Amino acid sequence: MTTTTDFLTTWAQAERRRDVETLDRMLTDDFLGVGPLGFTLPKEAWLARHEGDALRYETFDVEEVDVRPYGNATVVVATQNAVGTHAGNPIPRVLRDTLVLVRDGDDWRLAGIHMSFVAGTPGAPPIPGGPPAPGRP
């Protein structure tokens, strides 16, 4: 039986390594990802992010994990720390992720993820009324 910790470790490694085969097995068929700017990506588009050279991760880690089980589903709120680029532009270094995992036999699968900027971190919009984020004028 896969634990949520094992699932998250494998998922983070697959994202960092651009391992589409592993990600395909880990996502439900009706998976939906919501990016930090509000765009949505169904499973096929999520996997396609790793085709070509558009998205590249140097690092991708999941930390500050809060796991809340609900029977055959689990809600995970975590901090995603990543260094990388998309289309040559730096990606946000810190995102807050809410992941919805569902039980599939003895394993977990990712049904959805919602990503949010963490104000005041590199690559995020500035805190309203506050100083600009590090690295921003």
Steps between C-alpha positions, in 0.01 A plus 500: 500500500635839401501767770425862420863582584622241248254633242616860544868402480443304179285777351762769574775285348289433190430873454869589541615224262224565245393136538176508302450122525499509881286814512249340262455210743477733802228733365134404475351503151292806593790681673483879496785733594444866585808719459592801712351738241168313492549306175383139495675199349332162449717191525617502137609864519666445838709219357572699184675769711796262510524447125757706314712748690237746628497388866821415680550442873841509667338424835148403604423422864185473708529621860285615792255220423161493678308179428126479574345160423130459421429131437606421143618856439772713653557873479863607516609861546872545442766744393655435160855629469638491149766660288438486130388673185203499267564622146828645628336700779554421869209328670383602849731347758235443766140395450239380744336187359175332593495145367201265499605135514255214450544135586539263204535151643809508720638815339424871496436699183497875452154625400579870516743767605453870560813716515519844653774761520646567842510880515841647562696205358715514184284490188177582685303820479589747776306513824222756445611826655830348606855501366568330167586130500872416513658541159230742378539875460 
